[in-house]
Amino acid sequence: MRPEAEIQAAMELVNKCLSELPRGHIIGIEKNFGLYNIGEHQVILQYLIYNIGFDRKPMYLNQEN
């Protein structure tokens, strides 16, 4: 499990890529899940991976990496 702050930062980056110029386009979505046993409990974890493409690489991606 990832910390809530890390998940929120990733969601903000996806929203930024899809809303600011140059706008990105979703070129693929990977959907997956995992079954985990934590003590006596069984947990199902679902997640999505967005593949975003650009006509040209935005400057803000160079600054963050």
PDBQT receptor file of N, H, CA, C and O in Angstrom, charges set to zero:
ATOM      1  N   MET A   1       0.843  -1.187   0.000  1.00  0.00    +0.000 N 
ATOM      2  CA  MET A   1       0.000   0.000   0.000  1.00  0.00    +0.000 C 
ATOM      3  C   MET A   1       0.885   1.245   0.000  1.00  0.00    +0.000 C 
ATOM      4  O   MET A   1       1.899   1.306   0.695  1.00  0.00    +0.000 OA
ATOM      5  N   ARG A   2       0.489   2.211  -0.773  1.00  0.00    +0.000 N 
ATOM      6  H   ARG A   2      -0.335   2.162  -1.338  1.00  0.00    +0.000 HD
ATOM      7  CA  ARG A   2       1.215   3.474  -0.859  1.00  0.00    +0.000 C 
ATOM      8  C   ARG A   2       0.576   4.491   0.094  1.00  0.00    +0.000 C 
ATOM      9  O   ARG A   2      -0.621   4.421   0.369  1.00  0.00    +0.000 OA
ATOM     10  N   PRO A   3       1.375   5.431   0.593  1.00  0.00    +0.000 N 
ATOM     11  CA  PRO A   3       0.809   6.464   1.470  1.00  0.00    +0.000 C 
ATOM     12  C   PRO A   3      -0.197   7.338   0.712  1.00  0.00    +0.000 C 
ATOM     13  O   PRO A   3      -0.086   7.516  -0.501  1.00  0.00    +0.000 OA
ATOM     14  N   GLU A   4      -1.159   7.868   1.425  1.00  0.00    +0.000 N 
ATOM     15  H   GLU A   4      -1.250   7.723   2.410  1.00  0.00    +0.000 HD
ATOM     16  CA  GLU A   4      -2.211   8.691   0.825  1.00  0.00    +0.000 C 
ATOM     17  C   GLU A   4      -1.630   9.909   0.113  1.00  0.00    +0.000 C 
ATOM     18  O   GLU A   4      -2.136  10.297  -0.940  1.00  0.00    +0.000 OA
ATOM     19  N   ALA A   5      -0.579  10.523   0.661  1.00  0.00    +0.000 N 
ATOM     20  H   ALA A   5      -0.167  10.208   1.516  1.00  0.00    +0.000 HD
ATOM     21  CA  ALA A   5       0.033  11.698   0.038  1.00  0.00    +0.000 C 
ATOM     22  C   ALA A   5       0.631  11.352  -1.326  1.00  0.00    +0.000 C 
ATOM     23  O   ALA A   5       0.542  12.150  -2.260  1.00  0.00    +0.000 OA
ATOM     24  N   GLU A   6       1.230  10.185  -1.447  1.00  0.00    +0.000 N 
ATOM     25  H   GLU A   6       1.302   9.537  -0.688  1.00  0.00    +0.000 HD
ATOM     26  CA  GLU A   6       1.825   9.767  -2.717  1.00  0.00    +0.000 C 
ATOM     27  C   GLU A   6       0.739   9.502  -3.764  1.00  0.00    +0.000 C 
ATOM     28  O   GLU A   6       0.915   9.838  -4.935  1.00  0.00    +0.000 OA
ATOM     29  N   ILE A   7      -0.364   8.910  -3.356  1.00  0.00    +0.000 N 
ATOM     30  H   ILE A   7      -0.507   8.637  -2.404  1.00  0.00    +0.000 HD
ATOM     31  CA  ILE A   7      -1.485   8.662  -4.264  1.00  0.00    +0.000 C 
ATOM     32  C   ILE A   7      -2.081   9.975  -4.735  1.00  0.00    +0.000 C 
ATOM     33  O   ILE A   7      -2.385  10.128  -5.918  1.00  0.00    +0.000 OA
ATOM     34  N   GLN A   8      -2.254  10.927  -3.825  1.00  0.00    +0.000 N 
ATOM     35  H   GLN A   8      -2.007  10.804  -2.863  1.00  0.00    +0.000 HD
ATOM     36  CA  GLN A   8      -2.810  12.237  -4.167  1.00  0.00    +0.000 C 
ATOM     37  C   GLN A   8      -1.900  12.973  -5.140  1.00  0.00    +0.000 C 
ATOM     38  O   GLN A   8      -2.390  13.603  -6.077  1.00  0.00    +0.000 OA
ATOM     39  N   ALA A   9      -0.584  12.908  -4.940  1.00  0.00    +0.000 N 
ATOM     40  H   ALA A   9      -0.186  12.395  -4.179  1.00  0.00    +0.000 HD
ATOM     41  CA  ALA A   9       0.368  13.571  -5.839  1.00  0.00    +0.000 C 
ATOM     42  C   ALA A   9       0.300  12.963  -7.242  1.00  0.00    +0.000 C 
ATOM     43  O   ALA A   9       0.378  13.690  -8.231  1.00  0.00    +0.000 OA
ATOM     44  N   ALA A  10       0.156  11.648  -7.338  1.00  0.00    +0.000 N 
ATOM     45  H   ALA A  10       0.092  11.057  -6.534  1.00  0.00    +0.000 HD
ATOM     46  CA  ALA A  10       0.050  10.987  -8.639  1.00  0.00    +0.000 C 
ATOM     47  C   ALA A  10      -1.245  11.388  -9.345  1.00  0.00    +0.000 C 
ATOM     48  O   ALA A  10      -1.242  11.604 -10.557  1.00  0.00    +0.000 OA
ATOM     49  N   MET A  11      -2.346  11.491  -8.607  1.00  0.00    +0.000 N 
ATOM     50  H   MET A  11      -2.348  11.316  -7.623  1.00  0.00    +0.000 HD
ATOM     51  CA  MET A  11      -3.618  11.903  -9.204  1.00  0.00    +0.000 C 
ATOM     52  C   MET A  11      -3.545  13.339  -9.695  1.00  0.00    +0.000 C 
ATOM     53  O   MET A  11      -4.106  13.661 -10.742  1.00  0.00    +0.000 OA
ATOM     54  N   GLU A  12      -2.864  14.208  -8.958  1.00  0.00    +0.000 N 
ATOM     55  H   GLU A  12      -2.409  13.947  -8.107  1.00  0.00    +0.000 HD
ATOM     56  CA  GLU A  12      -2.710  15.598  -9.383  1.00  0.00    +0.000 C 
ATOM     57  C   GLU A  12      -1.882  15.694 -10.661  1.00  0.00    +0.000 C 
ATOM     58  O   GLU A  12      -2.173  16.519 -11.527  1.00  0.00    +0.000 OA
ATOM     59  N   LEU A  13      -0.846  14.849 -10.787  1.00  0.00    +0.000 N 
ATOM     60  H   LEU A  13      -0.609  14.178 -10.084  1.00  0.00    +0.000 HD
ATOM     61  CA  LEU A  13      -0.022  14.852 -11.998  1.00  0.00    +0.000 C 
ATOM     62  C   LEU A  13      -0.835  14.383 -13.202  1.00  0.00    +0.000 C 
ATOM     63  O   LEU A  13      -0.717  14.967 -14.279  1.00  0.00    +0.000 OA
ATOM     64  N   VAL A  14      -1.649  13.353 -13.047  1.00  0.00    +0.000 N 
ATOM     65  H   VAL A  14      -1.744  12.879 -12.172  1.00  0.00    +0.000 HD
ATOM     66  CA  VAL A  14      -2.502  12.890 -14.149  1.00  0.00    +0.000 C 
ATOM     67  C   VAL A  14      -3.459  13.993 -14.566  1.00  0.00    +0.000 C 
ATOM     68  O   VAL A  14      -3.613  14.249 -15.760  1.00  0.00    +0.000 OA
ATOM     69  N   ASN A  15      -4.107  14.653 -13.610  1.00  0.00    +0.000 N 
ATOM     70  H   ASN A  15      -3.982  14.444 -12.640  1.00  0.00    +0.000 HD
ATOM     71  CA  ASN A  15      -5.030  15.744 -13.932  1.00  0.00    +0.000 C 
ATOM     72  C   ASN A  15      -4.310  16.894 -14.612  1.00  0.00    +0.000 C 
ATOM     73  O   ASN A  15      -4.856  17.502 -15.533  1.00  0.00    +0.000 OA
ATOM     74  N   LYS A  16      -3.096  17.203 -14.178  1.00  0.00    +0.000 N 
ATOM     75  H   LYS A  16      -2.653  16.709 -13.430  1.00  0.00    +0.000 HD
ATOM     76  CA  LYS A  16      -2.310  18.273 -14.793  1.00  0.00    +0.000 C 
ATOM     77  C   LYS A  16      -1.971  17.914 -16.237  1.00  0.00    +0.000 C 
ATOM     78  O   LYS A  16      -2.050  18.767 -17.121  1.00  0.00    +0.000 OA
ATOM     79  N   CYS A  17      -1.594  16.660 -16.483  1.00  0.00    +0.000 N 
ATOM     80  H   CYS A  17      -1.529  15.967 -15.765  1.00  0.00    +0.000 HD
ATOM     81  CA  CYS A  17      -1.248  16.217 -17.838  1.00  0.00    +0.000 C 
ATOM     82  C   CYS A  17      -2.442  16.287 -18.780  1.00  0.00    +0.000 C 
ATOM     83  O   CYS A  17      -2.270  16.537 -19.973  1.00  0.00    +0.000 OA
ATOM     84  N   LEU A  18      -3.641  16.072 -18.267  1.00  0.00    +0.000 N 
ATOM     85  H   LEU A  18      -3.780  15.869 -17.298  1.00  0.00    +0.000 HD
ATOM     86  CA  LEU A  18      -4.831  16.056 -19.110  1.00  0.00    +0.000 C 
ATOM     87  C   LEU A  18      -5.494  17.414 -19.249  1.00  0.00    +0.000 C 
ATOM     88  O   LEU A  18      -6.364  17.584 -20.104  1.00  0.00    +0.000 OA
ATOM     89  N   SER A  19      -5.103  18.397 -18.423  1.00  0.00    +0.000 N 
ATOM     90  H   SER A  19      -4.396  18.260 -17.729  1.00  0.00    +0.000 HD
ATOM     91  CA  SER A  19      -5.804  19.682 -18.472  1.00  0.00    +0.000 C 
ATOM     92  C   SER A  19      -4.927  20.850 -18.910  1.00  0.00    +0.000 C 
ATOM     93  O   SER A  19      -5.448  21.809 -19.479  1.00  0.00    +0.000 OA
ATOM     94  N   GLU A  20      -3.622  20.809 -18.669  1.00  0.00    +0.000 N 
ATOM     95  H   GLU A  20      -3.199  20.029 -18.207  1.00  0.00    +0.000 HD
ATOM     96  CA  GLU A  20      -2.764  21.938 -19.037  1.00  0.00    +0.000 C 
ATOM     97  C   GLU A  20      -2.175  21.739 -20.424  1.00  0.00    +0.000 C 
ATOM     98  O   GLU A  20      -2.144  20.628 -20.953  1.00  0.00    +0.000 OA
ATOM     99  N   LEU A  21      -1.708  22.840 -21.000  1.00  0.00    +0.000 N 
ATOM    100  H   LEU A  21      -1.733  23.743 -20.570  1.00  0.00    +0.000 HD
ATOM    101  CA  LEU A  21      -1.113  22.779 -22.335  1.00  0.00    +0.000 C 
ATOM    102  C   LEU A  21       0.332  22.357 -22.252  1.00  0.00    +0.000 C 
ATOM    103  O   LEU A  21       0.998  22.781 -21.307  1.00  0.00    +0.000 OA
ATOM    104  N   PRO A  22       0.883  21.561 -23.150  1.00  0.00    +0.000 N 
ATOM    105  CA  PRO A  22       0.147  20.819 -24.170  1.00  0.00    +0.000 C 
ATOM    106  C   PRO A  22      -0.639  19.682 -23.525  1.00  0.00    +0.000 C 
ATOM    107  O   PRO A  22      -0.147  18.988 -22.636  1.00  0.00    +0.000 OA
ATOM    108  N   ARG A  23      -1.855  19.513 -23.987  1.00  0.00    +0.000 N 
ATOM    109  H   ARG A  23      -2.255  20.077 -24.709  1.00  0.00    +0.000 HD
ATOM    110  CA  ARG A  23      -2.736  18.506 -23.395  1.00  0.00    +0.000 C 
ATOM    111  C   ARG A  23      -2.315  17.107 -23.805  1.00  0.00    +0.000 C 
ATOM    112  O   ARG A  23      -1.977  16.849 -24.960  1.00  0.00    +0.000 OA
ATOM    113  N   GLY A  24      -2.343  16.222 -22.838  1.00  0.00    +0.000 N 
ATOM    114  H   GLY A  24      -2.617  16.432 -21.899  1.00  0.00    +0.000 HD
ATOM    115  CA  GLY A  24      -2.062  14.824 -23.110  1.00  0.00    +0.000 C 
ATOM    116  C   GLY A  24      -3.335  14.093 -23.490  1.00  0.00    +0.000 C 
ATOM    117  O   GLY A  24      -4.443  14.579 -23.262  1.00  0.00    +0.000 OA
ATOM    118  N   HIS A  25      -3.158  12.929 -24.067  1.00  0.00    +0.000 N 
ATOM    119  H   HIS A  25      -2.258  12.534 -24.252  1.00  0.00    +0.000 HD
ATOM    120  CA  HIS A  25      -4.280  12.088 -24.473  1.00  0.00    +0.000 C 
ATOM    121  C   HIS A  25      -4.095  10.722 -23.839  1.00  0.00    +0.000 C 
ATOM    122  O   HIS A  25      -2.990  10.180 -23.826  1.00  0.00    +0.000 OA
ATOM    123  N   ILE A  26      -5.174  10.170 -23.316  1.00  0.00    +0.000 N 
ATOM    124  H   ILE A  26      -6.072  10.611 -23.327  1.00  0.00    +0.000 HD
ATOM    125  CA  ILE A  26      -5.108   8.821 -22.753  1.00  0.00    +0.000 C 
ATOM    126  C   ILE A  26      -5.014   7.849 -23.917  1.00  0.00    +0.000 C 
ATOM    127  O   ILE A  26      -5.919   7.772 -24.748  1.00  0.00    +0.000 OA
ATOM    128  N   ILE A  27      -3.913   7.109 -23.974  1.00  0.00    +0.000 N 
ATOM    129  H   ILE A  27      -3.178   7.171 -23.299  1.00  0.00    +0.000 HD
ATOM    130  CA  ILE A  27      -3.723   6.153 -25.058  1.00  0.00    +0.000 C 
ATOM    131  C   ILE A  27      -3.942   4.719 -24.592  1.00  0.00    +0.000 C 
ATOM    132  O   ILE A  27      -3.975   3.797 -25.408  1.00  0.00    +0.000 OA
ATOM    133  N   GLY A  28      -4.090   4.529 -23.296  1.00  0.00    +0.000 N 
ATOM    134  H   GLY A  28      -4.063   5.277 -22.633  1.00  0.00    +0.000 HD
ATOM    135  CA  GLY A  28      -4.349   3.197 -22.777  1.00  0.00    +0.000 C 
ATOM    136  C   GLY A  28      -4.619   3.229 -21.289  1.00  0.00    +0.000 C 
ATOM    137  O   GLY A  28      -4.105   4.085 -20.570  1.00  0.00    +0.000 OA
ATOM    138  N   ILE A  29      -5.428   2.292 -20.835  1.00  0.00    +0.000 N 
ATOM    139  H   ILE A  29      -5.845   1.596 -21.419  1.00  0.00    +0.000 HD
ATOM    140  CA  ILE A  29      -5.718   2.142 -19.412  1.00  0.00    +0.000 C 
ATOM    141  C   ILE A  29      -5.527   0.673 -19.067  1.00  0.00    +0.000 C 
ATOM    142  O   ILE A  29      -6.133  -0.205 -19.681  1.00  0.00    +0.000 OA
ATOM    143  N   GLU A  30      -4.688   0.421 -18.091  1.00  0.00    +0.000 N 
ATOM    144  H   GLU A  30      -4.195   1.134 -17.593  1.00  0.00    +0.000 HD
ATOM    145  CA  GLU A  30      -4.482  -0.943 -17.606  1.00  0.00    +0.000 C 
ATOM    146  C   GLU A  30      -5.253  -1.100 -16.302  1.00  0.00    +0.000 C 
ATOM    147  O   GLU A  30      -5.082  -0.302 -15.380  1.00  0.00    +0.000 OA
ATOM    148  N   LYS A  31      -6.083  -2.104 -16.220  1.00  0.00    +0.000 N 
ATOM    149  H   LYS A  31      -6.221  -2.752 -16.969  1.00  0.00    +0.000 HD
ATOM    150  CA  LYS A  31      -6.878  -2.370 -15.029  1.00  0.00    +0.000 C 
ATOM    151  C   LYS A  31      -6.401  -3.687 -14.440  1.00  0.00    +0.000 C 
ATOM    152  O   LYS A  31      -6.218  -4.668 -15.161  1.00  0.00    +0.000 OA
ATOM    153  N   ASN A  32      -6.199  -3.704 -13.130  1.00  0.00    +0.000 N 
ATOM    154  H   ASN A  32      -6.348  -2.907 -12.545  1.00  0.00    +0.000 HD
ATOM    155  CA  ASN A  32      -5.726  -4.915 -12.492  1.00  0.00    +0.000 C 
ATOM    156  C   ASN A  32      -6.205  -4.951 -11.045  1.00  0.00    +0.000 C 
ATOM    157  O   ASN A  32      -6.693  -3.952 -10.517  1.00  0.00    +0.000 OA
ATOM    158  N   PHE A  33      -6.062  -6.094 -10.423  1.00  0.00    +0.000 N 
ATOM    159  H   PHE A  33      -5.665  -6.905 -10.852  1.00  0.00    +0.000 HD
ATOM    160  CA  PHE A  33      -6.418  -6.233  -9.018  1.00  0.00    +0.000 C 
ATOM    161  C   PHE A  33      -5.533  -7.298  -8.393  1.00  0.00    +0.000 C 
ATOM    162  O   PHE A  33      -4.919  -8.110  -9.086  1.00  0.00    +0.000 OA
ATOM    163  N   GLY A  34      -5.484  -7.274  -7.086  1.00  0.00    +0.000 N 
ATOM    164  H   GLY A  34      -5.983  -6.614  -6.524  1.00  0.00    +0.000 HD
ATOM    165  CA  GLY A  34      -4.719  -8.271  -6.347  1.00  0.00    +0.000 C 
ATOM    166  C   GLY A  34      -5.475  -8.708  -5.111  1.00  0.00    +0.000 C 
ATOM    167  O   GLY A  34      -6.180  -7.910  -4.493  1.00  0.00    +0.000 OA
ATOM    168  N   LEU A  35      -5.333  -9.959  -4.752  1.00  0.00    +0.000 N 
ATOM    169  H   LEU A  35      -4.760 -10.607  -5.255  1.00  0.00    +0.000 HD
ATOM    170  CA  LEU A  35      -5.910 -10.497  -3.520  1.00  0.00    +0.000 C 
ATOM    171  C   LEU A  35      -4.797 -10.660  -2.499  1.00  0.00    +0.000 C 
ATOM    172  O   LEU A  35      -3.783 -11.302  -2.774  1.00  0.00    +0.000 OA
ATOM    173  N   TYR A  36      -4.983 -10.087  -1.337  1.00  0.00    +0.000 N 
ATOM    174  H   TYR A  36      -5.806  -9.565  -1.114  1.00  0.00    +0.000 HD
ATOM    175  CA  TYR A  36      -3.953 -10.125  -0.295  1.00  0.00    +0.000 C 
ATOM    176  C   TYR A  36      -4.562 -10.611   1.005  1.00  0.00    +0.000 C 
ATOM    177  O   TYR A  36      -5.689 -10.248   1.343  1.00  0.00    +0.000 OA
ATOM    178  N   ASN A  37      -3.824 -11.424   1.730  1.00  0.00    +0.000 N 
ATOM    179  H   ASN A  37      -2.909 -11.718   1.456  1.00  0.00    +0.000 HD
ATOM    180  CA  ASN A  37      -4.239 -11.870   3.054  1.00  0.00    +0.000 C 
ATOM    181  C   ASN A  37      -3.466 -11.072   4.094  1.00  0.00    +0.000 C 
ATOM    182  O   ASN A  37      -2.237 -11.107   4.144  1.00  0.00    +0.000 OA
ATOM    183  N   ILE A  38      -4.213 -10.354   4.918  1.00  0.00    +0.000 N 
ATOM    184  H   ILE A  38      -5.211 -10.325   4.878  1.00  0.00    +0.000 HD
ATOM    185  CA  ILE A  38      -3.630  -9.581   6.010  1.00  0.00    +0.000 C 
ATOM    186  C   ILE A  38      -4.207 -10.152   7.295  1.00  0.00    +0.000 C 
ATOM    187  O   ILE A  38      -5.348  -9.869   7.661  1.00  0.00    +0.000 OA
ATOM    188  N   GLY A  39      -3.409 -10.954   7.966  1.00  0.00    +0.000 N 
ATOM    189  H   GLY A  39      -2.482 -11.184   7.668  1.00  0.00    +0.000 HD
ATOM    190  CA  GLY A  39      -3.910 -11.631   9.155  1.00  0.00    +0.000 C 
ATOM    191  C   GLY A  39      -5.019 -12.594   8.768  1.00  0.00    +0.000 C 
ATOM    192  O   GLY A  39      -4.825 -13.466   7.922  1.00  0.00    +0.000 OA
ATOM    193  N   GLU A  40      -6.174 -12.437   9.382  1.00  0.00    +0.000 N 
ATOM    194  H   GLU A  40      -6.333 -11.728  10.069  1.00  0.00    +0.000 HD
ATOM    195  CA  GLU A  40      -7.321 -13.292   9.075  1.00  0.00    +0.000 C 
ATOM    196  C   GLU A  40      -8.184 -12.735   7.948  1.00  0.00    +0.000 C 
ATOM    197  O   GLU A  40      -9.133 -13.392   7.518  1.00  0.00    +0.000 OA
ATOM    198  N   HIS A  41      -7.872 -11.540   7.466  1.00  0.00    +0.000 N 
ATOM    199  H   HIS A  41      -7.101 -11.006   7.816  1.00  0.00    +0.000 HD
ATOM    200  CA  HIS A  41      -8.718 -10.854   6.500  1.00  0.00    +0.000 C 
ATOM    201  C   HIS A  41      -8.145 -10.976   5.091  1.00  0.00    +0.000 C 
ATOM    202  O   HIS A  41      -6.932 -10.988   4.886  1.00  0.00    +0.000 OA
ATOM    203  N   GLN A  42      -9.051 -11.065   4.141  1.00  0.00    +0.000 N 
ATOM    204  H   GLN A  42     -10.037 -11.055   4.307  1.00  0.00    +0.000 HD
ATOM    205  CA  GLN A  42      -8.657 -11.062   2.739  1.00  0.00    +0.000 C 
ATOM    206  C   GLN A  42      -9.048  -9.705   2.155  1.00  0.00    +0.000 C 
ATOM    207  O   GLN A  42     -10.187  -9.260   2.303  1.00  0.00    +0.000 OA
ATOM    208  N   VAL A  43      -8.091  -9.054   1.492  1.00  0.00    +0.000 N 
ATOM    209  H   VAL A  43      -7.167  -9.415   1.372  1.00  0.00    +0.000 HD
ATOM    210  CA  VAL A  43      -8.300  -7.717   0.952  1.00  0.00    +0.000 C 
ATOM    211  C   VAL A  43      -8.146  -7.778  -0.565  1.00  0.00    +0.000 C 
ATOM    212  O   VAL A  43      -7.229  -8.420  -1.078  1.00  0.00    +0.000 OA
ATOM    213  N   ILE A  44      -9.050  -7.107  -1.278  1.00  0.00    +0.000 N 
ATOM    214  H   ILE A  44      -9.795  -6.586  -0.861  1.00  0.00    +0.000 HD
ATOM    215  CA  ILE A  44      -8.955  -6.981  -2.726  1.00  0.00    +0.000 C 
ATOM    216  C   ILE A  44      -8.519  -5.554  -3.033  1.00  0.00    +0.000 C 
ATOM    217  O   ILE A  44      -9.179  -4.596  -2.631  1.00  0.00    +0.000 OA
ATOM    218  N   LEU A  45      -7.406  -5.417  -3.744  1.00  0.00    +0.000 N 
ATOM    219  H   LEU A  45      -6.869  -6.195  -4.071  1.00  0.00    +0.000 HD
ATOM    220  CA  LEU A  45      -6.868  -4.109  -4.101  1.00  0.00    +0.000 C 
ATOM    221  C   LEU A  45      -6.991  -3.953  -5.608  1.00  0.00    +0.000 C 
ATOM    222  O   LEU A  45      -6.405  -4.727  -6.364  1.00  0.00    +0.000 OA
ATOM    223  N   GLN A  46      -7.751  -2.954  -6.048  1.00  0.00    +0.000 N 
ATOM    224  H   GLN A  46      -8.227  -2.325  -5.434  1.00  0.00    +0.000 HD
ATOM    225  CA  GLN A  46      -7.922  -2.675  -7.470  1.00  0.00    +0.000 C 
ATOM    226  C   GLN A  46      -7.160  -1.407  -7.811  1.00  0.00    +0.000 C 
ATOM    227  O   GLN A  46      -7.077  -0.486  -6.998  1.00  0.00    +0.000 OA
ATOM    228  N   TYR A  47      -6.592  -1.361  -9.037  1.00  0.00    +0.000 N 
ATOM    229  H   TYR A  47      -6.659  -2.109  -9.698  1.00  0.00    +0.000 HD
ATOM    230  CA  TYR A  47      -5.884  -0.155  -9.455  1.00  0.00    +0.000 C 
ATOM    231  C   TYR A  47      -5.937   0.006 -10.960  1.00  0.00    +0.000 C 
ATOM    232  O   TYR A  47      -6.140  -0.955 -11.703  1.00  0.00    +0.000 OA
ATOM    233  N   LEU A  48      -5.747   1.263 -11.400  1.00  0.00    +0.000 N 
ATOM    234  H   LEU A  48      -5.581   2.043 -10.797  1.00  0.00    +0.000 HD
ATOM    235  CA  LEU A  48      -5.710   1.622 -12.812  1.00  0.00    +0.000 C 
ATOM    236  C   LEU A  48      -4.375   2.278 -13.113  1.00  0.00    +0.000 C 
ATOM    237  O   LEU A  48      -3.837   3.017 -12.288  1.00  0.00    +0.000 OA
ATOM    238  N   ILE A  49      -3.850   2.009 -14.282  1.00  0.00    +0.000 N 
ATOM    239  H   ILE A  49      -4.288   1.409 -14.952  1.00  0.00    +0.000 HD
ATOM    240  CA  ILE A  49      -2.635   2.669 -14.749  1.00  0.00    +0.000 C 
ATOM    241  C   ILE A  49      -3.004   3.390 -16.034  1.00  0.00    +0.000 C 
ATOM    242  O   ILE A  49      -3.436   2.760 -17.000  1.00  0.00    +0.000 OA
ATOM    243  N   TYR A  50      -2.834   4.717 -16.051  1.00  0.00    +0.000 N 
ATOM    244  H   TYR A  50      -2.483   5.228 -15.267  1.00  0.00    +0.000 HD
ATOM    245  CA  TYR A  50      -3.137   5.509 -17.235  1.00  0.00    +0.000 C 
ATOM    246  C   TYR A  50      -1.858   5.727 -18.031  1.00  0.00    +0.000 C 
ATOM    247  O   TYR A  50      -0.843   6.162 -17.487  1.00  0.00    +0.000 OA
ATOM    248  N   ASN A  51      -1.918   5.419 -19.334  1.00  0.00    +0.000 N 
ATOM    249  H   ASN A  51      -2.742   5.066 -19.775  1.00  0.00    +0.000 HD
ATOM    250  CA  ASN A  51      -0.821   5.717 -20.252  1.00  0.00    +0.000 C 
ATOM    251  C   ASN A  51      -1.221   6.972 -21.014  1.00  0.00    +0.000 C 
ATOM    252  O   ASN A  51      -2.203   6.973 -21.756  1.00  0.00    +0.000 OA
ATOM    253  N   ILE A  52      -0.448   8.048 -20.824  1.00  0.00    +0.000 N 
ATOM    254  H   ILE A  52       0.350   8.047 -20.221  1.00  0.00    +0.000 HD
ATOM    255  CA  ILE A  52      -0.783   9.337 -21.409  1.00  0.00    +0.000 C 
ATOM    256  C   ILE A  52       0.281   9.699 -22.429  1.00  0.00    +0.000 C 
ATOM    257  O   ILE A  52       1.477   9.634 -22.146  1.00  0.00    +0.000 OA
ATOM    258  N   GLY A  53      -0.170  10.086 -23.627  1.00  0.00    +0.000 N 
ATOM    259  H   GLY A  53      -1.142  10.139 -23.857  1.00  0.00    +0.000 HD
ATOM    260  CA  GLY A  53       0.750  10.478 -24.688  1.00  0.00    +0.000 C 
ATOM    261  C   GLY A  53       0.607  11.952 -25.015  1.00  0.00    +0.000 C 
ATOM    262  O   GLY A  53      -0.461  12.539 -24.839  1.00  0.00    +0.000 OA
ATOM    263  N   PHE A  54       1.697  12.548 -25.495  1.00  0.00    +0.000 N 
ATOM    264  H   PHE A  54       2.564  12.072 -25.638  1.00  0.00    +0.000 HD
ATOM    265  CA  PHE A  54       1.732  13.959 -25.850  1.00  0.00    +0.000 C 
ATOM    266  C   PHE A  54       2.269  14.110 -27.270  1.00  0.00    +0.000 C 
ATOM    267  O   PHE A  54       3.046  13.281 -27.742  1.00  0.00    +0.000 OA
ATOM    268  N   ASP A  55       1.842  15.188 -27.950  1.00  0.00    +0.000 N 
ATOM    269  H   ASP A  55       1.211  15.862 -27.566  1.00  0.00    +0.000 HD
ATOM    270  CA  ASP A  55       2.445  15.517 -29.240  1.00  0.00    +0.000 C 
ATOM    271  C   ASP A  55       3.887  15.959 -29.039  1.00  0.00    +0.000 C 
ATOM    272  O   ASP A  55       4.761  15.625 -29.839  1.00  0.00    +0.000 OA
ATOM    273  N   ARG A  56       4.134  16.710 -27.969  1.00  0.00    +0.000 N 
ATOM    274  H   ARG A  56       3.424  16.981 -27.319  1.00  0.00    +0.000 HD
ATOM    275  CA  ARG A  56       5.491  17.082 -27.569  1.00  0.00    +0.000 C 
ATOM    276  C   ARG A  56       5.549  17.059 -26.047  1.00  0.00    +0.000 C 
ATOM    277  O   ARG A  56       4.545  17.313 -25.381  1.00  0.00    +0.000 OA
ATOM    278  N   LYS A  57       6.714  16.758 -25.499  1.00  0.00    +0.000 N 
ATOM    279  H   LYS A  57       7.529  16.552 -26.040  1.00  0.00    +0.000 HD
ATOM    280  CA  LYS A  57       6.856  16.601 -24.051  1.00  0.00    +0.000 C 
ATOM    281  C   LYS A  57       6.710  17.952 -23.348  1.00  0.00    +0.000 C 
ATOM    282  O   LYS A  57       7.397  18.907 -23.711  1.00  0.00    +0.000 OA
ATOM    283  N   PRO A  58       5.831  18.048 -22.353  1.00  0.00    +0.000 N 
ATOM    284  CA  PRO A  58       5.650  19.307 -21.619  1.00  0.00    +0.000 C 
ATOM    285  C   PRO A  58       6.890  19.652 -20.789  1.00  0.00    +0.000 C 
ATOM    286  O   PRO A  58       7.604  18.767 -20.317  1.00  0.00    +0.000 OA
ATOM    287  N   MET A  59       7.125  20.943 -20.623  1.00  0.00    +0.000 N 
ATOM    288  H   MET A  59       6.545  21.662 -21.006  1.00  0.00    +0.000 HD
ATOM    289  CA  MET A  59       8.271  21.408 -19.844  1.00  0.00    +0.000 C 
ATOM    290  C   MET A  59       8.150  21.009 -18.379  1.00  0.00    +0.000 C 
ATOM    291  O   MET A  59       9.162  20.730 -17.736  1.00  0.00    +0.000 OA
ATOM    292  N   TYR A  60       6.935  20.975 -17.836  1.00  0.00    +0.000 N 
ATOM    293  H   TYR A  60       6.113  21.202 -18.358  1.00  0.00    +0.000 HD
ATOM    294  CA  TYR A  60       6.783  20.662 -16.409  1.00  0.00    +0.000 C 
ATOM    295  C   TYR A  60       7.164  19.223 -16.085  1.00  0.00    +0.000 C 
ATOM    296  O   TYR A  60       7.456  18.924 -14.927  1.00  0.00    +0.000 OA
ATOM    297  N   LEU A  61       7.171  18.318 -17.065  1.00  0.00    +0.000 N 
ATOM    298  H   LEU A  61       6.933  18.561 -18.006  1.00  0.00    +0.000 HD
ATOM    299  CA  LEU A  61       7.633  16.959 -16.799  1.00  0.00    +0.000 C 
ATOM    300  C   LEU A  61       9.157  16.918 -16.652  1.00  0.00    +0.000 C 
ATOM    301  O   LEU A  61       9.680  16.092 -15.904  1.00  0.00    +0.000 OA
ATOM    302  N   ASN A  62       9.866  17.789 -17.349  1.00  0.00    +0.000 N 
ATOM    303  H   ASN A  62       9.441  18.460 -17.956  1.00  0.00    +0.000 HD
ATOM    304  CA  ASN A  62      11.322  17.870 -17.197  1.00  0.00    +0.000 C 
ATOM    305  C   ASN A  62      11.676  18.426 -15.823  1.00  0.00    +0.000 C 
ATOM    306  O   ASN A  62      12.679  18.019 -15.236  1.00  0.00    +0.000 OA
ATOM    307  N   GLN A  63      10.876  19.343 -15.302  1.00  0.00    +0.000 N 
ATOM    308  H   GLN A  63      10.061  19.674 -15.779  1.00  0.00    +0.000 HD
ATOM    309  CA  GLN A  63      11.155  19.973 -14.011  1.00  0.00    +0.000 C 
ATOM    310  C   GLN A  63      10.941  19.000 -12.857  1.00  0.00    +0.000 C 
ATOM    311  O   GLN A  63      11.678  19.041 -11.872  1.00  0.00    +0.000 OA
ATOM    312  N   GLU A  64       9.943  18.126 -12.966  1.00  0.00    +0.000 N 
ATOM    313  H   GLU A  64       9.345  18.093 -13.767  1.00  0.00    +0.000 HD
ATOM    314  CA  GLU A  64       9.597  17.228 -11.854  1.00  0.00    +0.000 C 
ATOM    315  C   GLU A  64      10.491  16.001 -11.794  1.00  0.00    +0.000 C 
ATOM    316  O   GLU A  64      10.640  15.413 -10.723  1.00  0.00    +0.000 OA
ATOM    317  N   ASN A  65      11.089  15.596 -12.907  1.00  0.00    +0.000 N 
ATOM    318  H   ASN A  65      10.968  16.074 -13.777  1.00  0.00    +0.000 HD
ATOM    319  CA  ASN A  65      11.912  14.382 -12.928  1.00  0.00    +0.000 C 
ATOM    320  C   ASN A  65      13.362  14.726 -12.809  1.00  0.00    +0.000 C 
ATOM    321  O   ASN A  65      14.210  13.833 -12.808  1.00  0.00    +0.000 OA
TER     322      ASN A  65
